[in-house]
């Protein structure tokens, strides 16, 4: 599953489902199977009404789905805790609630247990003031916690699930309003370019057109999309022709931009199996948690506290951080309480969000 072709096939499924929503169930099933998980879900949660709607529920009894949509979602501790979790950050459920605490809930005893679900991993793919979309794959307690490979695969897929869901939502809204597919793509803030394997431009939405006009990372030359920096062009063409590997946890290609700004990440998605046309999803290089030095300098955190904070921002649980640093979970809880006081927050999710925002906005001290 670590091979680039397998990951690329999953990406192709994800973006096909964005265009054809009836494909979401088999797409989620493919992700669950690829990660060795028993079940998988993709659902929307209406924040005001607290009702849910499933786009996919792999190997889950339809009665569970109906009960969840009508009521169970309102008592789901995973769902309530993920309300404050940063979008796109992978969250194993044992980072949200401990095993013993979960066992004591009616949610587990009455609803998860009959479905042989105990652990889940995934996260929020989109959050607006009105709704939240959540993806996850699940397994039984006997299956054990998730491997590093599973975590890496989900981490690679999460930003694509987010973009695909945004496309799905935009297309759905467009259909309700009678808009065309082209108008729906233009409404996306994500720059999207469709080209053939020789880089001939077929379509660019408005966000991508702005980049092309400014020659900001990409440009247009004789009707063909090209890297604005000459030195990036060979790698750009290699990506289109299938010569660039897609590695876990890395974007397929980074293009330099004027003024030393963050590079553009370019990710290639096949539109259909065997098709000559591909979509290029373009954006600023993804944000990473602020470094431990940044956190120590800005907030007066100790080295141990900064390591804890960085670990949480990277999606690790307290138990995983404790094992990695050879300390007890109780010691980490003491450090966490100290961090809350120094930073002025009260939840782990707020610490994670702040660490990501510091680096993502470029405000972290150097």
Secondary structure as GFF3:
##gff-version 3
##sequence-region A 1 366
A	DSSP	alpha_helix	4	19	.	.	.	ID=ss1
A	DSSP	three_ten_helix	21	23	.	.	.	ID=ss2
A	DSSP	alpha_helix	24	34	.	.	.	ID=ss3
A	DSSP	beta_strand	39	46	.	.	.	ID=ss4
A	DSSP	beta_strand	51	58	.	.	.	ID=ss5
A	DSSP	alpha_helix	62	70	.	.	.	ID=ss6
A	DSSP	three_ten_helix	72	74	.	.	.	ID=ss7
A	DSSP	alpha_helix	77	82	.	.	.	ID=ss8
A	DSSP	beta_strand	91	92	.	.	.	ID=ss9
A	DSSP	three_ten_helix	93	95	.	.	.	ID=ss10
A	DSSP	alpha_helix	99	103	.	.	.	ID=ss11
A	DSSP	alpha_helix	106	106	.	.	.	ID=ss12
A	DSSP	pi_helix	107	112	.	.	.	ID=ss13
A	DSSP	three_ten_helix	113	115	.	.	.	ID=ss14
A	DSSP	beta_strand	119	127	.	.	.	ID=ss15
A	DSSP	beta_strand	131	139	.	.	.	ID=ss16
A	DSSP	three_ten_helix	141	143	.	.	.	ID=ss17
A	DSSP	alpha_helix	148	177	.	.	.	ID=ss18
A	DSSP	alpha_helix	181	186	.	.	.	ID=ss19
A	DSSP	beta_strand	191	196	.	.	.	ID=ss20
A	DSSP	beta_strand	201	204	.	.	.	ID=ss21
A	DSSP	alpha_helix	206	214	.	.	.	ID=ss22
A	DSSP	beta_strand	218	221	.	.	.	ID=ss23
A	DSSP	beta_strand	224	227	.	.	.	ID=ss24
A	DSSP	three_ten_helix	230	232	.	.	.	ID=ss25
A	DSSP	alpha_helix	233	240	.	.	.	ID=ss26
A	DSSP	beta_strand	253	255	.	.	.	ID=ss27
A	DSSP	three_ten_helix	258	260	.	.	.	ID=ss28
A	DSSP	beta_strand	264	270	.	.	.	ID=ss29
A	DSSP	beta_strand	277	284	.	.	.	ID=ss30
A	DSSP	alpha_helix	292	299	.	.	.	ID=ss31
A	DSSP	alpha_helix	303	313	.	.	.	ID=ss32
A	DSSP	alpha_helix	318	325	.	.	.	ID=ss33
A	DSSP	alpha_helix	329	343	.	.	.	ID=ss34
A	DSSP	alpha_helix	348	360	.	.	.	ID=ss35
###
